Amino acid sequence: MSDALRGFVAAAPWPERVGMRALLAVARRPRGARLLARAPLLAQALGGTLALGRYDEPRLAARLGWDATAVAARGRALRRAEGRP
Amino acid sequence: MKERALEVDFCVVGAGGGGAVVAAELAEAGARVALLEQGPGHDPDGFTARPPEMLAKLYRDAGQTTTIGSPPILLPLGRGVGGTTLVNSGTCFRTPEHVLARWRAEFGLELEGAAIEACFERVERSLSVGEVTPELAGENAAVARRGAERLGWSHGYLRRNARGCVGSGVCVFGCPTSAKQHTGITYVPRAVRAGAELITGADVRELSVVRSRVRGVVARLKGGERLKVRAGETILACGTIHTPLLLAHSGVAGASGQLGRNLSLHPATAVLALMGEQVNMARGVPQSFYVDEFAQEGIMFETVAGPPSYAAMALPLQGAEHARAMARYPHLAQLGLMVSDSSRGSVHALGRRPVIRYTLGEADLERVRRGLARIEQLLRAAGASEVYLPLPRGVAPGTARRGDLRLMAFHPLGTARADARARHGVVDGDLAVHGLRGLHLADGSVVPSSLGVNPQITIMALATRLAFHLLGRPVPASPKLASTTP
């Protein structure tokens, strides 16, 4: 799990945080993954969170045409050039 | 414990859409104003355009606040200077006239006509509101437009509070160019320039109440210092979820039995689709186009979009199917559905945290079903080869049950609703808390019904009206606005 995703989970309200950590632990075990497959909503919640982290990874995002560093840098440059807050 | 005291004319709690507006208007009129904000001020240099990091930084509970009920609904709320205006999509609608007419008939609120018109104009001018151009809207909007045109459905480009926007595609994760004119870079600086004292990290714990008159607030500052603000008038603008909690904790405003009730929130979801052409949804303004063909039924479509990580989280597929669809991310388009809800929820405190209850009623469930079916129709008409509905495999929109839905909501309203009659509402038509002196509310909590459109302009217009009411002056007329965002 990336630092950003760890921070995202850590900042959640405690019921969601505890639930997500439990789901992550269950998903790491082969039997757990099979169990989760029978609970589509839980699997989707877990899958969504993991996908958020996975596709935030810069190399994977870049392959899909997204460069967050460049977007943020362009924003900074424009703000400075135009004297925005 | 160290204690700090402050004496002002007006103490405003919350620097979001409502509080920042009131604070600026009052301070610019020469009043002594304290503006207390629980969260931090955010430096846009720290906006990285990376969703997980920004969710943790800019949102309360990392955007994972969730309702209890069927189905559970994710309710992301902004935190810090600018409040939710910092992390919304910037969409600007005036309160629909039929909603204002309903408020007059049902709640005795006189908000129609020239006076509220002047408030809308003043807010829109302050926020540089204008219509998005097709070029800036990008290909995701072009897909929605093509579908709507082929079906002959009413549609248009949205009006937004943006200036110098280059379509970074991350409005809801912190605008890196400061193009979005949220209150943290518009009204709050105006308030501060006019002499208001902005105090961030101020966690307001209770109101000071003496014989049915509110005299100010008591807050805990970062580092544990206690802050006591003595004020002639106090204005709460902590947001729809937190304002009723502070009132209840202070033991006020509960006489009508309406405090914390009547929560509406515009349940929402989104549909992704695979297109033949490159869409690159995050290039352009994510929320730039609407389809209001079914607005009379309480169904509204607006484009939504974001970087790959955002789309990956929203994509309702698993495993290899998910990976295959994400490999074609440049070809994915997305359209959101928002329902003007008649269901009502509630909020109360458990310790110091909100417990939000909301169950989707049958009429709203039917709206979601119809909305999903029509979005699929629109995306197919636009040429989508695959449509990814946010439903379990094999479930069609028309047969979806509550538990099948993946809903989010962005517009909580109504938990301290306005009603001219003290037995039916928490505040009166001037947003003064019934039965108390010295206390007004200025956030979404006062909005007495679902709007059917994004609420920030309604909240800011009501806040403007309140500020001038407190000053005892009419709202000045504003010059007309330009029609297009520069």
Interface residues (C-beta under 8 A of the other chain):
Chain A: S2 A4 L5 G7 F8 V9 A10 A11 A12 P13 E16 P40 L41 A43 Q44 G47 G48 T49 A51 L52 G53 R54 Y55 D56 L60 A61 L64 G65 W66 A68 T69 V71 A72 R74 G75 R76 L78 R79 E82 R84 P85
Chain B: P44 D45 F47 T48 A49 R50 P51 P52 E53 L55 A56 D61 A62 Q64 T65 T66 G164 V166 S168 G169 V170 C175 P176 T177 S178 A179 I185 P189 N280 A282 P307 P308 S309 Y310 A311 A312 M313 A314 L315 P316 Q318 H322 M326 A327 Y329 P330 R353 P392 R393 G403 R406
